[in-house]
Amino acid sequence: MLTPFTALIVGGTSGIGLATARQLVTLGGNVHVAGRSAEKLGQLAADNPTLVGHQVDGGDRAEVGLLAASIAPIDALVVTLSGAEGIGPLADLDLAMLRRAFEAKFWAHLTTIQAALPHLAENGSITLVSAISARASMPGTAGVGAINAAVEGLIKPLAVELAPIRVNAVSPGLVDTPWWNGKPEANTRAYFAAAAKMLPARQIASADDIAQAIVLLATNPNITGTIIESDAGARLVSI
Ligand SMILES: NC(=O)c1ccc[n+]([C@@H]2O[C@H](COP(=O)([O-])OP(=O)(O)OC[C@H]3O[C@@H](n4cnc5c(N)ncnc54)[C@H](OP(=O)(O)O)[C@@H]3O)[C@@H](O)[C@H]2O)c1
């Protein structure tokens, strides 16, 4: 990718998206990040003055389209947004909740991609983030696994359909980000400590670990139709 390049990270005000934004800046990118919360955008402006924040909902086609048009051509579109719902045993799973979770991740991804597509550079890239749940067999994850499998199902067909735009994804395992903030902190720490002992790589990923894989996919001109598993080997064991 030539420098300077333009990157848009939808879901980039926190966690994996924010780490990706910071890494892309160090490579010479003009990096725009989009998120919904004004509070997170305020924090972003204070902590990361080199990033350009936008209050945009990735599930809103008009908002994403306006933003994308204003910064076009976009060399790297990265989508890291999601909700945190969708987990639970199928027998009791609240299907209205699962529909919300699909809306928050899968449909918001499709909306963002459709809205930004006319504004991508001819040789640009799209990088998505799925999750281990699409590939593992953990009880209680059928719903969220289906959402992430739907995201992964986009990769290969779009890599051919949208060529020469490249389309890839990263499949993370457990990542220590604010995504876990909705759960009791002590439970999360205990779960992470127990899981790290079981994982072949013996660690819980940082947001930067996942961002490195995203940056590779976004910048390497030879990779398309690929899903990188950056999961500490989580898909190989029971956690
Ligand atoms: N953390 C993990 O263990 C883990 C594991 C596997 C996969 N993942 C996946 O990795 C991706 C990134 O997660 P993360 O851990 O970095 O979570 P995070 O720290 O909660 O970050 C998610 C970001 O997305 C934004 N966002 C959510 N919905 C949005 C929307 N409709 N439009 C625009 N921005 C939106 C959030 O800001 P606003 O709420 O202000 O919009 C936030 O900046 C997600 O797809 C998640 O499913 C995470």
PDBQT file of the ligand as one rigid body, heavy atoms in Angstrom, charges set to zero:
ROOT
HETATM    1  N1  LIG A 301     -12.952  -9.244  22.876  1.00  0.00    +0.000 N 
HETATM    2  C1  LIG A 301     -13.025 -10.518  22.524  1.00  0.00    +0.000 C 
HETATM    3  O1  LIG A 301     -12.745 -11.436  23.342  1.00  0.00    +0.000 OA
HETATM    4  C2  LIG A 301     -13.431 -10.899  21.121  1.00  0.00    +0.000 A 
HETATM    5  C3  LIG A 301     -13.285 -12.247  20.748  1.00  0.00    +0.000 A 
HETATM    6  C4  LIG A 301     -13.635 -12.628  19.463  1.00  0.00    +0.000 A 
HETATM    7  C5  LIG A 301     -14.141 -11.702  18.570  1.00  0.00    +0.000 A 
HETATM    8  N2  LIG A 301     -14.295 -10.394  18.961  1.00  0.00    +0.000 N 
HETATM    9  C6  LIG A 301     -14.825  -9.457  17.966  1.00  0.00    +0.000 C 
HETATM   10  O2  LIG A 301     -13.901  -8.418  17.758  1.00  0.00    +0.000 OA
HETATM   11  C7  LIG A 301     -14.585  -7.241  17.316  1.00  0.00    +0.000 C 
HETATM   12  C8  LIG A 301     -14.097  -6.061  18.159  1.00  0.00    +0.000 C 
HETATM   13  O3  LIG A 301     -14.436  -6.322  19.512  1.00  0.00    +0.000 OA
HETATM   14  P1  LIG A 301     -13.662  -5.628  20.737  1.00  0.00    +0.000 P 
HETATM   15  O4  LIG A 301     -13.301  -6.716  21.651  1.00  0.00    +0.000 OA
HETATM   16  O5  LIG A 301     -12.649  -4.704  20.250  1.00  0.00    +0.000 OA
HETATM   17  O6  LIG A 301     -14.908  -4.847  21.382  1.00  0.00    +0.000 OA
HETATM   18  P2  LIG A 301     -15.056  -3.367  21.986  1.00  0.00    +0.000 P 
HETATM   19  O7  LIG A 301     -13.818  -2.988  22.737  1.00  0.00    +0.000 OA
HETATM   20  O8  LIG A 301     -16.362  -3.391  22.680  1.00  0.00    +0.000 OA
HETATM   21  O9  LIG A 301     -15.126  -2.433  20.686  1.00  0.00    +0.000 OA
HETATM   22  C9  LIG A 301     -16.242  -2.446  19.837  1.00  0.00    +0.000 C 
HETATM   23  C10 LIG A 301     -16.288  -1.105  19.152  1.00  0.00    +0.000 C 
HETATM   24  O10 LIG A 301     -17.332  -1.134  18.162  1.00  0.00    +0.000 OA
HETATM   25  C11 LIG A 301     -18.094   0.058  18.298  1.00  0.00    +0.000 C 
HETATM   26  N3  LIG A 301     -19.421  -0.228  17.760  1.00  0.00    +0.000 N 
HETATM   27  C12 LIG A 301     -20.298  -1.165  18.181  1.00  0.00    +0.000 A 
HETATM   28  N4  LIG A 301     -21.410  -1.115  17.419  1.00  0.00    +0.000 NA
HETATM   29  C13 LIG A 301     -21.205  -0.124  16.508  1.00  0.00    +0.000 A 
HETATM   30  C14 LIG A 301     -21.977   0.403  15.466  1.00  0.00    +0.000 A 
HETATM   31  N5  LIG A 301     -23.215  -0.061  15.182  1.00  0.00    +0.000 N 
HETATM   32  N6  LIG A 301     -21.461   1.395  14.706  1.00  0.00    +0.000 NA
HETATM   33  C15 LIG A 301     -20.219   1.890  14.975  1.00  0.00    +0.000 A 
HETATM   34  N7  LIG A 301     -19.449   1.421  15.943  1.00  0.00    +0.000 NA
HETATM   35  C16 LIG A 301     -19.937   0.430  16.713  1.00  0.00    +0.000 A 
HETATM   36  C17 LIG A 301     -18.048   0.393  19.773  1.00  0.00    +0.000 C 
HETATM   37  O11 LIG A 301     -18.303   1.770  20.050  1.00  0.00    +0.000 OA
HETATM   38  P3  LIG A 301     -19.813   2.327  20.270  1.00  0.00    +0.000 P 
HETATM   39  O12 LIG A 301     -20.511   1.330  21.145  1.00  0.00    +0.000 OA
HETATM   40  O13 LIG A 301     -19.601   3.668  20.897  1.00  0.00    +0.000 OA
HETATM   41  O14 LIG A 301     -20.433   2.413  18.918  1.00  0.00    +0.000 OA
HETATM   42  C18 LIG A 301     -16.584   0.072  20.060  1.00  0.00    +0.000 C 
HETATM   43  O15 LIG A 301     -15.740   1.128  19.660  1.00  0.00    +0.000 OA
HETATM   44  C19 LIG A 301     -16.080  -7.543  17.479  1.00  0.00    +0.000 C 
HETATM   45  O16 LIG A 301     -16.615  -7.895  16.219  1.00  0.00    +0.000 OA
HETATM   46  C20 LIG A 301     -16.108  -8.759  18.409  1.00  0.00    +0.000 C 
HETATM   47  O17 LIG A 301     -17.232  -9.571  18.185  1.00  0.00    +0.000 OA
HETATM   48  C21 LIG A 301     -13.944  -9.971  20.209  1.00  0.00    +0.000 A 
ENDROOT
TORSDOF 0
